[in-house]
Amino acid sequence: MRRYIVFIVVLLLLIPGYFLFEASHPKTAGRYPFMLFLLAIDIYLWVSIRKGMKSWDPAARLFAGFLYWFPLAAFVLLTTISAYRNVHLVYPPLVSYILGFAVVAYFAKVITVAFFLLADVFRIIRFIFRHARVKKTGIPVRQPGQNISRGKFIRTMGLATGGVLFSGMLIGMVKWAHDIRVRRVRLNIPQLPWAFEGLRIVQISDLHLGSWATTGPIEEAATIINDLDPDIVLFTGDLVNYSTDEAYRFKEILKSIRGRHGVYAVLGNHDYGDYVNWPSKLEKEENMLRLLDFYDKIGWKLLRNQNEILESEGEKLALIGVENWSSNARFPKLGNISEALKGARDVPVKILMSHDPSHWEKEISTDYPEIDITLSGHTHGFQFGVELKKIKWSLAQYMYKYWAGLYQNNESASPQYLYVNRGLGMIGYPGRVGILPEITLITLES
């Protein structure tokens, strides 16, 4: 009972701490409740497991304690520093992996705490029923024997499950994050001009260059793309995490990517610099100008509510690109289809690049049936899930109706497709489990 009293007292003392935190960190005060939640998890679990560490060597206990509390310390420290300086701009991969380790640790802790809470609830219920029976019958409560109790079994299962999840997510950081898969899709477009029959489109998305510790995975991706011998390469946004500076070390690699009809791109929500506390509006604008200049230097044509008409042997195909458009108020809503379609409405086949798949759901599939194919990214499949022959699950599906792979509008008179690329890069958690990085090869046929 003592541990619960300590837990409650600590939480009560932290309530006035919010006002102190808000006064010193006004820009990040909204994170305080989340930090309290993390602290509550840490205290509850620490009190529950430290008894089992009493027999350990002092050095082992100290090291275990450091590893246990490091995720919370890292999150609080980075939050505090970011109130005064954009720490994620100093060396993005380092910050990404520190926060990634914290994410892994807390996923494992939350699962473990869920089991521990279940065990404690079971123990409280058992305590109430046993002592109610004693009061009613006067028969003393029989002490449990040597067999493992149900509560202890549940706790052991919690530790094992948390350990498996922790190990799996660490493997996701060091191995599966680089395990690029080529997904091949054939799309039937009845009105496809004969000159574009068999057109090979490579789609890539969400590079998030600031998350990569080395350039190796992007070099591998560039090699795979070129080996696919694409007619055209389409990038559907989120080149960086925070700042254009993240992209410069990848310049020559991205410049090496080739398509017979060129490489085209659109902007994603991360490309606008909205996740940085810029010292001034001018610096944010300069960051965007540097991004536009970067695209020019690598030879990728950026479409910002614009279109490009591809011509082959007198036949035409329209490639359309819009600014980020999302039905979620958290993300920019800058895309303008009507503007982007100017001069392309009479072209028989139209391919749209729009970063966020909610654009297809809310606007394209309902108001623009002339758009034959929409290519999106953004969701990453949440980088965590299960994809088997008959099972496809991810937390992404609870936020996005269309979150990975191919979809078709069955209410359209002619085939109208959406393909959501799972992305090559990472954000938040610098790894992948179940939802692997993707390069998509789309072949058009009539």
N, C-alpha and C positions, 0 to 999 in steps of 0.2 A: 504493500500500500504506500510505502514511503516514496517509491519512485514516481508514483502518480502525483503525489503532492508536490514533489520537486518540479515535475513537468508542468503542472498548472501554475506554480509560482513564477517559473521562468517566462511562461507565455504572458502572464499578467504584467511582468516587468517590461516586456518588450512592447507593449501597447503604447506607452508614452514615448518609446524610442522612435516611433514613426514620425512624431512632430520634430524631433531633433534631426532625423534623417532628411525630412522634407526641407528643413531650413538650410541644411548644408549641401543637399543634392537635389535641388528642385527639378532638374531635368530627368532624373531617374527615380523619383519618389514612387512612381507607379510600380517599381519592382520590389518595393519593401514587403508587401503582403506575400509575394512569391518567395522571398528570402525567408520569411517567417515560416512558410509552409515547409521549405527545405530544412530549416532548423528543427522544426517539430519532428519531422521524419528522422533526422539524425539523432536527436536526443532520445526519442522513443526506442529506436533500434539499438543505440549504443548502450543504454541502460539494460536492455534485454540480453545483449550478447557479451558484455564485459565480464560477467561472472565466469563464463567459460574460458576466459583468457588468464585467470589468476594463476594457473599452473605453468604458464608460459615463461620463458626466459625474459628478464627485464628488457633486453635489447629488442627481442621479438615483439613484445608488447608495445614498445615505443614506436617501432617501425609500422606495426599494424595501425596504431593510433594516428600516425602521420598520414598513411594512405586513406584511412577512413575519413578524416576531417579535411583532407586536401581539396576535394571537390567544392565543398562549401566555402572554404577560405579563398579558393581561386575565383569563384563566382562573385563573392563579395568584394574582393580586391579589384577585379577587373571592372566591376560596376562602379566602384568608388573612383578609380582612376579615370574611367571614361566620362565622369562628370566634369573633369577638368581638361582632359586630352583625349583625342580620338585614338585610343590605344590600339585598336584593330587596324589602324593604318600604318603602324610602325613596322610590324612584320606579320602580315595577316595569317600565314600558315601556322605560326606558333600559337597565336591566340585561338585559331580554329581548333587545333589539336588539344590545347588545354581545356577549352570549353567542351570539346568532344569527349574527353575523358570524364569530365563532370557529368555530361549527359548520360554516358554509359553507366557511371556509378549510380546515378539517381534512378535510372530505369530499374537497375537491379535492386536498389534499396526499396523502391516503391512496391515491387512485387513481393519482396521479403516481408515488408511491413504489413502488407495485406494478409499474408499467412499468419503473422504474429498476432495481428488484431483478431483474426478469426479464432486463434487458440485462446486468447485472453477472454473473448466473449464466451467461448465454450466453458472456460474455467469459472467465469463469474456466474453463468447460468447454473453450472453444476453446484457451485457453492451455495447459491440461493435455494435450490431444490433440496440439497442434502440437509441444510440447517433448518429448513422448513419442516422436513420430515422428522428431524431430531426433536424439534419443538412439539410436534404433534404426537409422536410415538414414545419419545423419551429414550429411544435406542441410540447409543453412540454411533457416530460416523465411523465406518470401517476404513482404516488407512489403506491406500492403494498398495498392491504388492510390488514385486520386483519388475514386473512387465512394464514396458514402455507405456506411458499414459497417452491418451488420445491427443491431449494438448501438446505434449512433447513431440509426438509424431508429426503434428501439423507444423510445428516450428522447424523441425528438421527438414520437412518438405519445402518450407519457405526458404531456408538457407540454400538447399540444393537447387531449387528453381532459380533463385537470384544468382547463384554462382554460374549456372548454365547460361543464363541470359547475359551476365557480365562477360563471360568467356566468348560467347557468340558475337557480341557487339565489338569486342576487341579484335576478333578475327575479321569482322566486317570492316574495321579501320585499316588493317595491315594487308588484307588479301582481297576480299570481295569488292572493295572500292575500286580496284584496278582491273576487275574481271569483266572486260568489255564484251558485250554480246552484240552480234549483228542480227537484227530481226528483218526478215524479208517479207514484203507485202506486195501483192498484185492487186491493182484496182481497175475495175472495168468501167470505162467511160464511153458510153455508146457514141457520143458526138465527137470523140477524139479525132483530130485530123490525121490522115494517114502518115504525114511526115513526122508525127510525134509518136507513132506506134512503137512501143517498147522503150519509151523514154525512161531513163534510169535516174531517179532522184534520190540523193542521199540527204537525209535529214539528221541534223544534230541539234542539241539544245542544252541550255543550262550548264555552260562550262564552269562557271563560278571559279575563275582562275585564282582568286585569292585563297582558296582552300587547299591548293596543292603544294605540298612540301617540296616536290621536285618537278622538273619539266618532263620526266620520263613518260608518265601516263598519257600526256597530251601528244608527245612524239609518237607513241604507239597508235593513238587514235588517228593521227594524221596519216600514218602509213596505211592503216586499215582502210580509211576513206579513199585514198588514192588507188589502192589495190582493187577497190570495187569498180573502178573505171566509170565514175558517174558522168552523166551528161550535165547535171546541175547539182550544186550543193546548197542547201538551205539551212540557215541557222536561225532558230526561233527564240532567241533572246536569253538574257542573263549571262552576259560575258563575264561580269565581275560581281563581287559581293558588295563592295562599298565605294571604291575609288578606281579611276582609270589606271592609276599607278600599278595596280595589281597585274595589268595585262602586258606590260612592256617586256618582261623576261620571256614571254611566249611569242613575241612578234614574228621571228623568223620561222617558227614552227607553223603558225597559223597562215603565214604568207605562202607556205609550201603546198597548202591544200588547193587542189585544182578540180575544175569541172569544165566540160567543153563549152557550156553556155555561161560559165561564170559561177561565182559564189555570192549569195545574197543573204541578207540578215535583217532582223527587226530587233527592236529594243524590248527588254523585259523589265519588270518592276525594279530589279536591283540596279539597273544601268543608269537610273536617273540621279543617283547619289542621295536618295531620300533617307538613307539609314545612317547618315553621318551628321553630326552637329557641326556644320560648317561655320567658321568664324564670321562669314558674311555671305550675302546672297551672291556677290560677285565671284567668290571662290567656288561656289557650287556651279555657277554658270561656266567658269573656266574649266572645271572638271569635265563638264559635258562637251565643251569644245575640244578638249584633248581626246575624248572618246571618239568624236566624229573624225578627228584627224587620224586617230589610230586605225579606224576602219579604212580610210583612204590609203594609208601606208601599207596595209596588208592586202589591199586589192579586193576587199569584200564590199559589195554595194549595199548600203543601208537604205531600206525603204521606210519612209516615215509618212504614212498615209499617202503612198504613191504606188504606181504600178510600172512594170516593165513588160513590154510586149516582145516575146521571143518569136523569131521568124525562121522558118526552115522550108525551103522549096515552095515559097509562096503561101505557106500555111502559117497560122498564128496561134499562140497560146499566151494567156495573160498571167503574169506573176504579180500578185498584189501583197503589199506589206503594210500593216497598220501599227501605230503606236500601241503601247500597252492599254488594254481595255479589260476591266474586271468588274464583275457584279459585286465583288466584295469591296466595301468602302475603305478598307485598309490599303488598297492598291490603286495606282493611277488609272484613271478612266479617260484616256486621251485619244483612243482610236476613233477614226472617222471613216467608215466604209464608203459613204457617199463621195467623199473627197478622193479616196483612194481609187475608186472605180472610174473616175473621169478619163474618158478616152479609151476605155477597155470594155464597155458594156456590150459591144457588138462582137467581141472575140468569143468564139464558140466554147472554149474551155478556160476556166478561171481557177487558179490555185491561190489560196489565201494563207499568209503567214500571220498568225496572231498568237502572242505568247501564252495567254491565259485561256484554257478551254471553256471557262464559263462564258466567254464571248460567243462561242458557237451555240451554247445552250440557250442563252438569253436573247441573242440578236440574229446571228447568222442563219441558224436553222429555221427561224420563224419568219424573218423579213427579207432574206436574200437567197432565195432558192437557186439563183443563177450561179452561186459559188459552188463549184463541184467538189473541191477538196479544201479542207482547212487543216493546217498543220500547227500544232501547239506543243507546249512543254509545261513548265512551271511547277507541276505537282511533285515531280521526282518519284511518284508513287510513295511519297513520304520516306523513301529509302529503306523501308522496313515492311515486310509483308511475306506473303506466300503466293507463288505462282506455279501451279502444277497443271496438268492436263484438264482436270475437272474442278480445280479449286483456285480461285483468284481472290485474294483478300489483302487489304491494307487499311490502315487508319485513314488513308487519303479518301476512301470511298464515303466516309461520313462527312466530309467537307466538300467533295467534288463529285458530282454525278458522273462525270467523264474524267477518269483519272489516269488511265494507262492503256495504250493499245488502240485498236481500230473500232470505230463506232459508225453507224449509218442511220440517217434520218429516214425512217420507213414511211413517213407521211409525205415525203417529197415525190413529185411526179417522176423525176429521174434520179439516179443514184447521187446522193449527197453525203460525202464522207468527212469524218473527223479522225485524225490520227494524233494521239497524245504520246509524245516521246518521253521516255522515263529519265532522260537527261544523262549527261556524262559526268557532271560534277556533283558537288555536295554543298550543303549549307546547314549550319547548326551542328549536326552530327556528321563528322568527316569520315563516314563509312557507309556501307550498305549491307543489309541482311535480307536475302530473298528477292529484293528488287534490284537487279544488277544494272550497271551503266550500259547505255544503249546507243548504237548507231543503227539507223533505219535505212534500208534500201527499198524504195518504192518503185515499182515498175508499172507503167501505164499501158493499158491495152483496151482495144475496142471490141 
